[in-house]
Amino acid sequence: MKTSPCQVNRAGQEYCNMVAQLSQSEREAALAQLPNWDYDSKRDAISRAFQFADFTAAFAFMSRVALHAEKADHHPEWFNVYNKVDITLTTHDAGANGGLSQRDIDLATVIETFV
């Protein structure tokens, strides 16, 4: 009998760990390259707040991020009010309860080029 690569998380939901969660040393090395991003240990996520000249500039930034995120099939959590955009990145299918993965680091790196 073949075993499934899927596991059950604490909420009793089955998940198939398709993405590797970063180790502490991998996370530290990656975040050293992203000094403007803050690490949230409770969520194992990174976040950054952006401020633009006006709503149009903020929306243009969000559009660029959205187009890249869709191509990468990795979508940010974000919040926008007028000229401010807050972005949080975590991979929901990394580990039993989600966490930081290389996908988040890659997306944050691309986002930095849009600022």
Backbone torsions as a table, in degrees:
resi	resn	phi	psi	omega
1	MET	NA	130.3	-179.3
2	LYS	-85.9	136.8	178.9
3	THR	-88.1	150.3	179.8
4	SER	-82.3	142.9	175.1
5	PRO	-75.6	-2.8	-178.3
6	CYS	-84.7	154.9	178.5
7	GLN	-132.5	174.3	178.2
8	VAL	-114.8	129.0	-179.7
9	ASN	-83.2	-177.8	-176.4
10	ARG	-63.9	-23.5	179.1
11	ALA	-86.0	1.9	179.3
12	GLY	83.0	10.4	-179.7
13	GLN	-94.3	137.3	178.0
14	GLU	-78.1	139.3	174.9
15	TYR	-138.7	149.1	177.2
16	CYS	-113.2	107.4	-173.9
17	ASN	-69.2	96.2	-177.3
18	MET	-95.0	-17.2	-174.8
19	VAL	-125.4	133.5	-179.6
20	ALA	-78.4	132.1	174.0
21	GLN	-76.7	139.4	-179.8
22	LEU	-67.7	141.8	172.9
23	SER	-74.7	169.4	179.4
24	GLN	-59.5	-44.3	-178.5
25	SER	-68.7	-37.2	176.6
26	GLU	-65.3	-41.7	179.5
27	ARG	-63.2	-46.6	-179.2
28	GLU	-61.5	-41.8	179.0
29	ALA	-65.5	-42.1	-179.4
30	ALA	-66.4	-43.9	-178.0
31	LEU	-69.3	-23.8	175.1
32	ALA	-64.2	-26.0	178.2
33	GLN	-88.1	-7.1	-179.3
34	LEU	-127.3	67.1	-172.4
35	PRO	-65.8	-18.7	-179.2
36	ASN	-86.8	-3.7	-178.4
37	TRP	-99.2	139.5	179.5
38	ASP	-101.3	141.5	179.2
39	TYR	-96.6	131.7	177.0
40	ASP	-108.7	103.3	-176.0
41	SER	-68.6	-27.8	179.5
42	LYS	-65.8	-36.5	-179.2
43	ARG	-102.6	-8.7	-171.6
44	ASP	51.5	59.5	-175.4
45	ALA	-140.7	163.7	173.8
46	ILE	-120.9	151.3	-179.7
47	SER	-145.2	158.8	176.5
48	ARG	-153.1	142.3	174.9
49	ALA	-102.0	135.8	179.4
50	PHE	-120.2	146.4	175.2
51	GLN	-132.5	136.0	-177.1
52	PHE	-122.6	174.5	-177.3
53	ALA	-63.9	-36.6	-177.3
54	ASP	-162.3	-178.2	-178.2
55	PHE	-62.6	-39.3	-178.9
56	THR	-61.4	-42.8	178.5
57	ALA	-66.2	-40.4	178.4
58	ALA	-64.4	-42.4	-179.4
59	PHE	-68.1	-38.0	177.0
60	ALA	-62.4	-42.6	176.4
61	PHE	-59.9	-47.6	-179.9
62	MET	-62.1	-36.2	178.0
63	SER	-64.8	-43.2	177.9
64	ARG	-62.1	-44.2	178.7
65	VAL	-63.4	-43.8	-178.4
66	ALA	-61.4	-42.5	179.4
67	LEU	-63.1	-42.4	178.3
68	HIS	-68.5	-43.6	-178.2
69	ALA	-61.0	-39.1	179.2
70	GLU	-65.0	-43.8	177.8
71	LYS	-62.7	-37.7	-178.8
72	ALA	-82.3	-8.9	-176.0
73	ASP	53.9	44.6	178.0
74	HIS	-146.0	110.2	-167.7
75	HIS	-109.2	135.1	-178.7
76	PRO	-78.2	159.1	164.6
77	GLU	-91.7	129.8	179.7
78	TRP	-149.0	163.3	-177.5
79	PHE	-141.3	134.0	-177.7
80	ASN	-131.3	131.5	168.7
81	VAL	-135.6	119.0	179.8
82	TYR	47.7	-102.9	-175.0
83	ASN	-102.9	11.1	-177.6
84	LYS	-114.0	138.5	177.0
85	VAL	-133.3	123.7	175.1
86	ASP	-108.3	129.6	-178.6
87	ILE	-122.8	134.4	173.0
88	THR	-122.7	134.9	179.4
89	LEU	-122.7	127.7	172.7
90	THR	-156.6	154.7	-178.5
91	THR	-104.1	115.1	-172.9
92	HIS	-69.3	-21.6	179.6
93	ASP	-108.7	25.9	174.1
94	ALA	-102.4	115.6	-178.8
95	GLY	75.1	-179.3	-175.3
96	ALA	-66.5	-31.9	-175.8
97	ASN	-127.8	21.5	-178.0
98	GLY	82.8	163.3	179.4
99	GLY	170.4	-179.0	-177.0
100	LEU	-73.6	132.7	178.3
101	SER	-132.4	173.8	177.4
102	GLN	-61.4	-28.3	177.5
103	ARG	-60.1	-39.1	178.7
104	ASP	-67.9	-42.6	179.6
105	ILE	-64.0	-43.2	179.0
106	ASP	-62.0	-43.4	-180.0
107	LEU	-66.9	-42.1	177.9
108	ALA	-61.1	-38.7	179.0
109	THR	-63.2	-42.4	177.5
110	VAL	-66.8	-43.2	179.6
111	ILE	-56.6	-40.0	178.5
112	GLU	-58.0	-30.5	179.7
113	THR	-75.5	-14.3	-179.0
114	PHE	-90.9	-7.9	-176.7
115	VAL	-84.1	NA	NA
